[in-house]
Amino acid sequence: MVVGAFPIAKLLYLGVRQLSKPLANRIKAGARRSEFFKNYICLPPAQLYHWIEMRTKMRIMGFRGSAIKPLNEDAAAELGAELLGEAIIFTVGGACMVLEYSRQAANARRKEEELNQSITDLQTQLTELTLVTETQDTQLREVNRLLHSLPAPAQK
């Protein structure tokens, strides 16, 4: 395999993904401190996650009608902050994948356009050469006709 240009885009994507982890940790810490963030952003997804998880576990163990108690506020805030941090990391990773895919697709389109342009140029050159060949063939026939129409040289 030929070594290409340094993959700076991939390095930038990796850097963004690595920076997303500390960013997610800071957002989680802010979510734990802020009442608005805690009550409206962290708690509802955490309670829903807890309810789904417990409901699934209870069904697997065979308890169908058991009531599920909600998490206490501190545990729900902690779980919500963790879910938020994981969602941020997942979103950044997904965005990096989408950007890399679109970059690769753009490169593939560019290469295909270059190939199509090259093929078009070759077809144009072939047409021009065919025309030149036909023109030269016509000129050669005219020269041969003129040669045959000349009187034969006298013999000594």
Secondary structure, DSSP 4 states (H G I P E B T S, - for coil): ----S--HHHHHHHHHHHHHHHHHHHHHHHHHH-HHIIIIIIHHHHHHHHHHHHHHHHHHHT--S---PPPPHHHHHHHHHHHHHHHHHHHHHHHHHHHHHHHHHHHHHHHHHHHHHHHHHHHHHHHHHHHHHHHHHHHHHHHHHHHHHSPPPPP-
